[in-house]
Amino acid sequence: MGEWTDTLVESRIRWKVYVRFGGECLETDHSNMIRRRVLSL
């Protein structure tokens, strides 16, 4: 049960990140800034 909930939460987080990046892909400068922050973490 624990593993199933972990994967559910992980997929939900990935979906949010995907939607967020997809929605901001039009603002290239802004999305590039976010990508750099994510990569530097």
PyMOL Python script that loads the backbone (N, CA, C, O; Angstrom):
from pymol import cmd

cmd.read_pdbstr("""\
ATOM      1  N   MET A   1       0.841  -1.207   0.000  1.00  0.00           N
ATOM      2  CA  MET A   1       0.000   0.000   0.000  1.00  0.00           C
ATOM      3  C   MET A   1       0.874   1.254   0.000  1.00  0.00           C
ATOM      4  O   MET A   1       0.603   2.212  -0.724  1.00  0.00           O
ATOM      5  N   GLY A   2       1.928   1.235   0.824  1.00  0.00           N
ATOM      6  CA  GLY A   2       2.812   2.399   0.903  1.00  0.00           C
ATOM      7  C   GLY A   2       3.462   2.716  -0.428  1.00  0.00           C
ATOM      8  O   GLY A   2       3.542   3.879  -0.825  1.00  0.00           O
ATOM      9  N   GLU A   3       3.930   1.678  -1.125  1.00  0.00           N
ATOM     10  CA  GLU A   3       4.587   1.893  -2.417  1.00  0.00           C
ATOM     11  C   GLU A   3       3.607   2.485  -3.428  1.00  0.00           C
ATOM     12  O   GLU A   3       3.971   3.353  -4.222  1.00  0.00           O
ATOM     13  N   TRP A   4       2.367   2.007  -3.393  1.00  0.00           N
ATOM     14  CA  TRP A   4       1.370   2.484  -4.357  1.00  0.00           C
ATOM     15  C   TRP A   4       1.086   3.969  -4.152  1.00  0.00           C
ATOM     16  O   TRP A   4       0.977   4.723  -5.120  1.00  0.00           O
ATOM     17  N   THR A   5       0.968   4.389  -2.890  1.00  0.00           N
ATOM     18  CA  THR A   5       0.693   5.805  -2.615  1.00  0.00           C
ATOM     19  C   THR A   5       1.891   6.664  -2.988  1.00  0.00           C
ATOM     20  O   THR A   5       1.724   7.796  -3.443  1.00  0.00           O
ATOM     21  N   ASP A   6       3.106   6.133  -2.798  1.00  0.00           N
ATOM     22  CA  ASP A   6       4.309   6.878  -3.168  1.00  0.00           C
ATOM     23  C   ASP A   6       4.328   7.143  -4.668  1.00  0.00           C
ATOM     24  O   ASP A   6       4.609   8.263  -5.095  1.00  0.00           O
ATOM     25  N   THR A   7       4.032   6.126  -5.470  1.00  0.00           N
ATOM     26  CA  THR A   7       4.041   6.305  -6.918  1.00  0.00           C
ATOM     27  C   THR A   7       2.923   7.241  -7.351  1.00  0.00           C
ATOM     28  O   THR A   7       3.085   8.002  -8.305  1.00  0.00           O
ATOM     29  N   LEU A   8       1.800   7.193  -6.664  1.00  0.00           N
ATOM     30  CA  LEU A   8       0.682   8.079  -6.994  1.00  0.00           C
ATOM     31  C   LEU A   8       1.067   9.530  -6.750  1.00  0.00           C
ATOM     32  O   LEU A   8       0.804  10.398  -7.582  1.00  0.00           O
ATOM     33  N   VAL A   9       1.685   9.789  -5.614  1.00  0.00           N
ATOM     34  CA  VAL A   9       2.130  11.148  -5.285  1.00  0.00           C
ATOM     35  C   VAL A   9       3.193  11.604  -6.272  1.00  0.00           C
ATOM     36  O   VAL A   9       3.178  12.748  -6.725  1.00  0.00           O
ATOM     37  N   GLU A  10       4.120  10.701  -6.606  1.00  0.00           N
ATOM     38  CA  GLU A  10       5.195  11.051  -7.530  1.00  0.00           C
ATOM     39  C   GLU A  10       4.637  11.404  -8.904  1.00  0.00           C
ATOM     40  O   GLU A  10       5.058  12.388  -9.511  1.00  0.00           O
ATOM     41  N   SER A  11       3.693  10.608  -9.396  1.00  0.00           N
ATOM     42  CA  SER A  11       3.107  10.873 -10.706  1.00  0.00           C
ATOM     43  C   SER A  11       2.309  12.174 -10.686  1.00  0.00           C
ATOM     44  O   SER A  11       2.270  12.900 -11.679  1.00  0.00           O
ATOM     45  N   ARG A  12       1.680  12.460  -9.561  1.00  0.00           N
ATOM     46  CA  ARG A  12       0.905  13.698  -9.435  1.00  0.00           C
ATOM     47  C   ARG A  12       1.833  14.903  -9.487  1.00  0.00           C
ATOM     48  O   ARG A  12       1.515  15.912 -10.117  1.00  0.00           O
ATOM     49  N   ILE A  13       2.992  14.795  -8.818  1.00  0.00           N
ATOM     50  CA  ILE A  13       3.978  15.879  -8.829  1.00  0.00           C
ATOM     51  C   ILE A  13       4.513  16.061 -10.244  1.00  0.00           C
ATOM     52  O   ILE A  13       4.630  17.191 -10.719  1.00  0.00           O
ATOM     53  N   ARG A  14       4.838  14.964 -10.920  1.00  0.00           N
ATOM     54  CA  ARG A  14       5.344  15.043 -12.297  1.00  0.00           C
ATOM     55  C   ARG A  14       4.325  15.715 -13.201  1.00  0.00           C
ATOM     56  O   ARG A  14       4.686  16.523 -14.056  1.00  0.00           O
ATOM     57  N   TRP A  15       3.038  15.381 -13.014  1.00  0.00           N
ATOM     58  CA  TRP A  15       1.988  15.963 -13.840  1.00  0.00           C
ATOM     59  C   TRP A  15       1.906  17.459 -13.615  1.00  0.00           C
ATOM     60  O   TRP A  15       1.762  18.223 -14.569  1.00  0.00           O
ATOM     61  N   LYS A  16       1.998  17.890 -12.359  1.00  0.00           N
ATOM     62  CA  LYS A  16       1.958  19.324 -12.054  1.00  0.00           C
ATOM     63  C   LYS A  16       3.133  20.040 -12.697  1.00  0.00           C
ATOM     64  O   LYS A  16       2.971  21.114 -13.277  1.00  0.00           O
ATOM     65  N   VAL A  17       4.324  19.441 -12.593  1.00  0.00           N
ATOM     66  CA  VAL A  17       5.526  20.043 -13.178  1.00  0.00           C
ATOM     67  C   VAL A  17       5.379  20.117 -14.690  1.00  0.00           C
ATOM     68  O   VAL A  17       5.738  21.122 -15.304  1.00  0.00           O
ATOM     69  N   TYR A  18       4.847  19.043 -15.298  1.00  0.00           N
ATOM     70  CA  TYR A  18       4.667  19.005 -16.750  1.00  0.00           C
ATOM     71  C   TYR A  18       3.713  20.102 -17.199  1.00  0.00           C
ATOM     72  O   TYR A  18       3.983  20.801 -18.175  1.00  0.00           O
ATOM     73  N   VAL A  19       2.610  20.252 -16.498  1.00  0.00           N
ATOM     74  CA  VAL A  19       1.619  21.279 -16.850  1.00  0.00           C
ATOM     75  C   VAL A  19       2.216  22.670 -16.674  1.00  0.00           C
ATOM     76  O   VAL A  19       1.986  23.566 -17.487  1.00  0.00           O
ATOM     77  N   ARG A  20       2.989  22.837 -15.595  1.00  0.00           N
ATOM     78  CA  ARG A  20       3.583  24.144 -15.312  1.00  0.00           C
ATOM     79  C   ARG A  20       4.574  24.526 -16.402  1.00  0.00           C
ATOM     80  O   ARG A  20       4.552  25.655 -16.892  1.00  0.00           O
ATOM     81  N   PHE A  21       5.446  23.592 -16.786  1.00  0.00           N
ATOM     82  CA  PHE A  21       6.419  23.874 -17.838  1.00  0.00           C
ATOM     83  C   PHE A  21       5.722  24.056 -19.183  1.00  0.00           C
ATOM     84  O   PHE A  21       6.091  24.933 -19.964  1.00  0.00           O
ATOM     85  N   GLY A  22       4.721  23.232 -19.449  1.00  0.00           N
ATOM     86  CA  GLY A  22       3.989  23.325 -20.709  1.00  0.00           C
ATOM     87  C   GLY A  22       3.271  24.657 -20.847  1.00  0.00           C
ATOM     88  O   GLY A  22       3.217  25.226 -21.937  1.00  0.00           O
ATOM     89  N   GLY A  23       2.721  25.157 -19.748  1.00  0.00           N
ATOM     90  CA  GLY A  23       2.000  26.425 -19.772  1.00  0.00           C
ATOM     91  C   GLY A  23       2.916  27.616 -19.933  1.00  0.00           C
ATOM     92  O   GLY A  23       2.496  28.660 -20.434  1.00  0.00           O
ATOM     93  N   GLU A  24       4.175  27.473 -19.512  1.00  0.00           N
ATOM     94  CA  GLU A  24       5.101  28.604 -19.555  1.00  0.00           C
ATOM     95  C   GLU A  24       6.095  28.493 -20.702  1.00  0.00           C
ATOM     96  O   GLU A  24       6.995  29.325 -20.818  1.00  0.00           O
ATOM     97  N   CYS A  25       5.952  27.482 -21.551  1.00  0.00           N
ATOM     98  CA  CYS A  25       6.920  27.278 -22.629  1.00  0.00           C
ATOM     99  C   CYS A  25       6.883  28.437 -23.617  1.00  0.00           C
ATOM    100  O   CYS A  25       7.850  28.654 -24.347  1.00  0.00           O
ATOM    101  N   LEU A  26       5.782  29.186 -23.651  1.00  0.00           N
ATOM    102  CA  LEU A  26       5.695  30.346 -24.537  1.00  0.00           C
ATOM    103  C   LEU A  26       6.633  31.449 -24.070  1.00  0.00           C
ATOM    104  O   LEU A  26       7.203  32.175 -24.885  1.00  0.00           O
ATOM    105  N   GLU A  27       6.792  31.571 -22.756  1.00  0.00           N
ATOM    106  CA  GLU A  27       7.717  32.568 -22.208  1.00  0.00           C
ATOM    107  C   GLU A  27       9.088  31.912 -22.070  1.00  0.00           C
ATOM    108  O   GLU A  27       9.434  31.398 -21.006  1.00  0.00           O
ATOM    109  N   THR A  28       9.864  31.935 -23.152  1.00  0.00           N
ATOM    110  CA  THR A  28      11.116  31.176 -23.194  1.00  0.00           C
ATOM    111  C   THR A  28      12.094  31.635 -22.125  1.00  0.00           C
ATOM    112  O   THR A  28      12.707  30.805 -21.454  1.00  0.00           O
ATOM    113  N   ASP A  29      12.250  32.936 -21.957  1.00  0.00           N
ATOM    114  CA  ASP A  29      13.193  33.452 -20.966  1.00  0.00           C
ATOM    115  C   ASP A  29      12.806  32.982 -19.565  1.00  0.00           C
ATOM    116  O   ASP A  29      13.659  32.559 -18.785  1.00  0.00           O
ATOM    117  N   HIS A  30      11.524  33.060 -19.260  1.00  0.00           N
ATOM    118  CA  HIS A  30      11.035  32.678 -17.939  1.00  0.00           C
ATOM    119  C   HIS A  30      11.239  31.188 -17.698  1.00  0.00           C
ATOM    120  O   HIS A  30      11.709  30.792 -16.631  1.00  0.00           O
ATOM    121  N   SER A  31      10.889  30.357 -18.680  1.00  0.00           N
ATOM    122  CA  SER A  31      11.012  28.910 -18.514  1.00  0.00           C
ATOM    123  C   SER A  31      12.474  28.491 -18.428  1.00  0.00           C
ATOM    124  O   SER A  31      12.810  27.558 -17.700  1.00  0.00           O
ATOM    125  N   ASN A  32      13.344  29.174 -19.166  1.00  0.00           N
ATOM    126  CA  ASN A  32      14.772  28.863 -19.084  1.00  0.00           C
ATOM    127  C   ASN A  32      15.301  29.159 -17.689  1.00  0.00           C
ATOM    128  O   ASN A  32      16.126  28.413 -17.161  1.00  0.00           O
ATOM    129  N   MET A  33      14.829  30.242 -17.096  1.00  0.00           N
ATOM    130  CA  MET A  33      15.233  30.598 -15.742  1.00  0.00           C
ATOM    131  C   MET A  33      14.802  29.502 -14.764  1.00  0.00           C
ATOM    132  O   MET A  33      15.572  29.103 -13.891  1.00  0.00           O
ATOM    133  N   ILE A  34      13.578  29.025 -14.918  1.00  0.00           N
ATOM    134  CA  ILE A  34      13.061  27.970 -14.043  1.00  0.00           C
ATOM    135  C   ILE A  34      13.869  26.693 -14.239  1.00  0.00           C
ATOM    136  O   ILE A  34      14.206  26.016 -13.267  1.00  0.00           O
ATOM    137  N   ARG A  35      14.183  26.357 -15.494  1.00  0.00           N
ATOM    138  CA  ARG A  35      14.954  25.141 -15.758  1.00  0.00           C
ATOM    139  C   ARG A  35      16.311  25.208 -15.079  1.00  0.00           C
ATOM    140  O   ARG A  35      16.770  24.217 -14.510  1.00  0.00           O
ATOM    141  N   ARG A  36      16.958  26.368 -15.134  1.00  0.00           N
ATOM    142  CA  ARG A  36      18.267  26.506 -14.490  1.00  0.00           C
ATOM    143  C   ARG A  36      18.155  26.293 -12.987  1.00  0.00           C
ATOM    144  O   ARG A  36      19.012  25.653 -12.377  1.00  0.00           O
ATOM    145  N   ARG A  37      17.096  26.830 -12.397  1.00  0.00           N
ATOM    146  CA  ARG A  37      16.900  26.658 -10.951  1.00  0.00           C
ATOM    147  C   ARG A  37      16.695  25.191 -10.607  1.00  0.00           C
ATOM    148  O   ARG A  37      17.261  24.688  -9.636  1.00  0.00           O
ATOM    149  N   VAL A  38      15.883  24.506 -11.408  1.00  0.00           N
ATOM    150  CA  VAL A  38      15.606  23.085 -11.153  1.00  0.00           C
ATOM    151  C   VAL A  38      16.878  22.264 -11.300  1.00  0.00           C
ATOM    152  O   VAL A  38      17.143  21.378 -10.487  1.00  0.00           O
ATOM    153  N   LEU A  39      17.670  22.552 -12.334  1.00  0.00           N
ATOM    154  CA  LEU A  39      18.904  21.802 -12.560  1.00  0.00           C
ATOM    155  C   LEU A  39      19.926  22.067 -11.460  1.00  0.00           C
ATOM    156  O   LEU A  39      20.711  21.181 -11.123  1.00  0.00           O
ATOM    157  N   SER A  40      19.927  23.265 -10.901  1.00  0.00           N
ATOM    158  CA  SER A  40      20.915  23.620  -9.880  1.00  0.00           C
ATOM    159  C   SER A  40      20.559  23.031  -8.512  1.00  0.00           C
ATOM    160  O   SER A  40      21.410  22.981  -7.623  1.00  0.00           O
ATOM    161  N   LEU A  41      19.313  22.584  -8.334  1.00  0.00           N
ATOM    162  CA  LEU A  41      18.914  22.013  -7.039  1.00  0.00           C
ATOM    163  C   LEU A  41      19.613  20.681  -6.781  1.00  0.00           C
ATOM    164  O   LEU A  41      19.395  20.061  -5.739  1.00  0.00           O
TER     165      LEU A  41
END
""", "prot")
cmd.dss("prot")
cmd.show_as("cartoon", "prot")
cmd.util.cbc("prot")
cmd.orient("prot")
